[in-house]
Amino acid sequence: MPSRPSPTTKASPARPAPEAGPPGWLVLLLAVSCGLTVANLYYAQPLLAELTRTFHVGGVAAGALITVTQLGYAAGMLFLVPLGDRVENRRLVATLLGITCAALLVAATAPVFPVLLVASLVSGATSVVVQILVPFAADLAPDATRGRIVGRVVSGLLTGILLSRALSSLLADLAGWRVIYFTSAVLMAVLGLVLRTTLPPHPPKTGLSYGRLLRTTVGLARVHPALRRRALYQAAMFGAFSAFWTTIAFVLTGPPFHYSQLGVGLFALVGAGGALIAPWAGRWADRGLTRPMTAVGLAGAALSFGVAALGRHNVILLGVAAVLIDMAVQTTLVLGQHTIYALDATARARLNSAYIATFFVGGALGSQLGSVAYHDWGWGALTAFGAALPVLALLGWCTERRA
């Protein structure tokens, strides 16, 4: 008589399942969710010229709206994202999206510019849902394909960044800028409900108190040199990225182009082509090419600002520069995330917190200093500033092997 199969034998066919990774529909949902949420940080970028007229503020003051939003995001990274290791993720995500929805409604009805600033600060802080979902995807992925899956999710995030400008310009041209914030508030409410009901359970990884959780986040930056390096590289890259996109609306709406909001949106749509590089960056990371491709990304960003300098009166060259900048920033972002997620599988939310918070501070500084450079000294100064940041990061990269 044949022996009965043991429990181990029965369970064996199910073992490869973790290696298969998350189903395609879930990766797509995470990518779309990241894109819709992160877009809240960028809707205002192509609207700055219009906001100066609505609220009667100067160009530098209007640029502060981008800076405040990014500082809010950095604060959310430091104080909210570490909770991803301690709180059940579905509940945390739904709560944060509810607060984001409320802040966007306040922004949509803001009677004066300071109210818009405060609402943007809050919505920026709670839009860190994105950086809870990316480690969520990394946890679901097997080691061999983690870079590829994270790259797909990040491609959704970066597509949201780039398409947000086109959508913002289009809606503002058709119905006014306030409609953008109303529309996003509705999207956040729907998204919170969908994620709360469809995401798989993701139990806490630690029982640390909130205070100790924050202290260990800072401690991770001290313990892991790779985390510090990747965060600083990306701070430089995101500073350059933010400087370009915060000021390009003023360039396109001024002489010699005199574009409408719709024209600015179409230009931003061209830049969205750079999002196609993110899955490739994930594959490069899986193949062990993180270090050389990081240098390519940093050098490519510096080169793109040279193209932008030549294109001050040529929209085609400006479009080429926009695509190159976006491709370079996305490449180094995905490579950096792949690197830090390998440092400690039990602390990915906190690793991501330190990483993203650092480079969003770089983005905030890039937005503000880029606005000052452009409005005080012109496009040449802005492109020189933008090129200098990735060059500094590349000099740091040159010391990496010795370190």
N, C-alpha and C positions, 0 to 999 in steps of 0.2 A: 504494500500500500504506500503510495507516495506521501511523504511528510507534508504537513500543513505549512504554508509559508509563514515565516516569523513576522512579527510586527515590523522588524527592520526591513525585511524584504518587501513588505507591502508599501512602506513609505519611500523606498528608494526611487521610484519614478518621479516623485515630487521634488527631489533634491536639486535638479538643475534649475528649478524655477527662479531662485534668487539670482542665478547667473544671467537669466534672460533679461533682467531689469524690469522697470515699470512698463506697463502697456503703452502703446503709442498714443491712445486718446488722453491718457493722464499727462504724458509729457507735453502734448499739445495744449491741454487745459492750463498747465503750469506756465507754459510760455505765453499764452494769451493773457493770463491773469497778471503776469509780471509786466507785460506791455501796457495793459490798461491802467495799472496802478502807477507805474513809474512815469507815465505820461503827465500825471498831475504836477510834476516838478518842472515841466517844460512848456506847458501851454502858453505861459506869459512871454516867452522869449521873442516870438515874432510880433508881439502886440505892444512892445515897449513904446514905439513911436505913437501909437494910438492912445496908450495910457497917459503919456505926457500931456496930450490934449484934453483927455477926459478929466484928469485930476489937477491940471495946471502945475505940473512938476517938471524939473529939468531932466535931461537925459541920464545924468549920473544918478540922480535920485531914483529914477525909474529902474535903472539897472540894479539898484539895491534890492528890488523885489526878487530877482533871481538869487542874489547873495543870501537874503534872509531865508528863502525856501531851501537852499542847499545847506545852510547852517542848521535849519530845523531837521533836515534829513540826517545830518551828521549827529545831532543830539539824539535822534531816535535810534540811530545805529548803536550809540553808546549805552543808552538807558533802556531801550525797549527790545532790541534784537537779542541780547543775551537771554531774555526770557524764553526764547525758542528752545533752549536746552532744559528749561525747568517747567514750562507750562505746556499742556496739551495743545498742539499746534493749530488744530481746527478752531478751537475756541479762541485762541489768541488772535488768529487771523481775522475771524469774524468781528471781534471786538474792535480791533484797530480800523477795519474798514468802515464800521459804523461811525467812529469818530471822524474819519476822513470825510465821509458823506456830510456830516454836520458842518465841518469846517468849510467845505466847498460851497455849501448853501450860504454861509455867511459871506464868503468871497463874492458870490454872485450878486448879493444885495448890498455890497459895501458902499456906504454913502461918501466916504472920504478915504484917501490913500492909506492912512495909518491902519484903518480897519482891514483893508486888503492885505497889508503887510502882516498883521497878526494872524489872520486866517491862513495865509500862505505858510507862515511859520508852523502852525499846527498841522495843516495838511501835509506839509513836508515831513514833519516828524513821524506821522502815522503811516505815511506811504512806504515806510520801511517793511511793510508786508512783503515786498519784493524780496528782501534779503532774509526773510524767513522761508520763503518758498524755494529759493535756490539751494540752500543747504538741505531742505526737505528732499529735493530731487537728487542731490548728491548721496543722501542716506539710502535712497531707494535703489541706486545704481550699483552694479557690481564693479569691482576695482578696474577690470579690464576695459570697461566702456564708460567709466565715470566722466572722463573728459568730453566724450562725444555727447552724452546726455546733458551734462551741464552746459555744453556749448549750444545745444538746441534750445534749452530754456533761456539762456542768456541772449540768444538771437532774438527771441520774442521780446525780452526786456529792451534790447537796443533798437529793435524795430519800433517799439512803442515810443522811445525817446525821439526817434527821427520822424515818425509819422505824426506825432503829437503836434509838431509845428505846422505841418500841412493842414491837418484837421482844424487846428486853432485858427489859422489864417482864413480858411474857407468859411467856417462858421461866423467868424467876425465880419467877413465881407458880406455875408448874406443876412445876418440877424444881430450883429453886435457882439462885443466880447463877453458880455455877461451870460449869454446863452451857453458858452463853452463850459463855464463852471456849473451851471444847472445840469447840463448833459452829463458831465463827469460825476456829479453827485448821484444821479440815477444809476449810472453804470456801477458805481461803488456799492450801492445798496444791493443791486442784483448780484454782483460778483460775490459779496459777502455771503449771501444766501446759498449760492451755488457751491462755493468752496466748503461751507459748513456742512453741506449734505452729501458731497461727493468725494472729498478727500479721504483716503484711508486713515485709520487711527495712527497717531504718531505720539506715543507716550513720552513723558519726560525722561531725559537721560541722567539727570542729577537731582538730588534733593537739597542742594545748597540753598541757604537763605539768599534773599535778593542782594543784600550787601556783599556777601562773600562771592556771589556770582559776578558782581561788577569788579571786585578786586581780582578775581581770577582772570577776568578778561584783560585787565591791564597786565597781570602777571604773564599771560601768554605772549604778549608783545616783548616782554623782557627775556623770556625763555627761548623764543624762536627767532633767530636772526633773519631767516627766510621771510617770515611774516613782516618784519620791519622793512626789509628791502622792497618786497613786492608792493607794500602799501605806499612807500615813498615814490617808487617808479610810477604807480598809478595816480598818485596825487599830482605829479608833474604833468602826466598825460591828460588828466581830467581838467587841470587848470588851463591847459592850452585849448582843449576842446570847448570849455565853457567860455573862454575869452573870445573864440571865434564866433560861436553861435549867439552870444549875448550882443555882439556888435554888428553882425551881418545884416540884421533888419534895418539898422540905420543906414548902412551902405546902400542897400537895395532900394530903400524908399527915397533916398536923396539923389542928387545928380551924380552921374549922367543917366541913371536908370529910371528913377521916379516910378518904381513899381507900386502897384496897389497891394492890399493885404493878400489878395488872391495870388498875385505874382510872387510874393514872398513865400507863400505856402507851396507853390509849385516848385520853387527853388529847394525848399526843405525836402520835398518829396524826392528830388534827385539825390539828395544826400542820403536818403534811406537805403539806397543801393548798397551802402557800406555794411549793412547788417548781414549780408550774405556771407561774410568772412567768418562769423562766429563759429559755425559748425566745423569749418576747416581748422580753426584754431584749436578746437577741442581734439581733433584727430592728431594735430601736431603734438599736443601735450601727451596724448596716449602713446605716441611713438617715441617719446623721450627727447623731443626737439624744443623743449621750453626755453633753454638758454639762448640758442642761436636765433630763434624766431622772436624772442624778446628784443634783441638788438635790431632786427629788421623792423619791428614795430616802432621802436623809438626813433630810428633813423628816418623811417617813412613819415612820421609825424613832423619832424623838423623840415624835411623836404617839402611837405605839403604846404607849409607856411611860406616857403620860397615861391611856390606856384601862386599862392594867394596874393603875395606882394606884387607879382607881375600882373595879376588879374584885376587890379583896382578898377580898371575901366573896361574889363572884358568878362562878361558873365559866364562864358564857357570855362575860362580858367578858374574862376571862383567856384564853379560847380565841380570841376576836377579836384580842386583843393578840398572841398567839402567831403567828397567821397573818400579821398585819401586819408583825411583826418579821422573820419569815422571808422574806416577799416583799421587804422593803426591803433586807435583807442580800444576797439573791440578785441583785437588780437591780444594786446597786453592784459586786458581785463580777464579774458578767459584763461590765459596761461597762468595769470596770478592766482585765480581762484582754484585752478587745478593743483597748484603748488601748495596752497595753504590748507586745502581740505585733506591732503595727505599727512599733515603734521600730527593730527589728533582726531580720530574718528568720534570720540566722545564729546568733543567741544567745537563742532563745526559752526554752530550758530555764533559762539563767542569769537572764534577766529574770524569769521566773516564780519562780525561787528567791528572788531579792531581794524580790519582791512578797509572796509567800506567807509567807516567814519573818517579815517585818515585821508582817504582820497577825496571825499566830499568836502572836507575843509580846504583841500587844494583847489577843488572846483569853485568853491565860494570865493576864495582869494583871486582865482583866475577871472571870475566874472567881474568882480569889483575893480581890480587893477587893470583888466582889459578895457573896461568902460572908461576909466580915467585916461589910459593911454590913448584910446581912440578919440575921445572928446577934447582932450587937451593938445595932442600932438599929431593925430591923424592915423590913417590906415598903415602907413609905414611903421610907425611905432608899435602898433598893435601886432603886426606880423613879426616884427623883431622880438617882441615879448613872447609871442606864442612859440616861436622857433627855439628860443633860449631854454624853455622849460624841458622839452624832451632831450635837448643836448646835455643839460645838467644831469638828467636821469641816465643818459648813455655813458657819461663820465663815471657815474656811480657803478654802472654795470661793468665797466672795464676793471674795477677792483674786485669784482665778485669772485673770480677764480682764486685769487690770493686769499680772500676771506674764507 
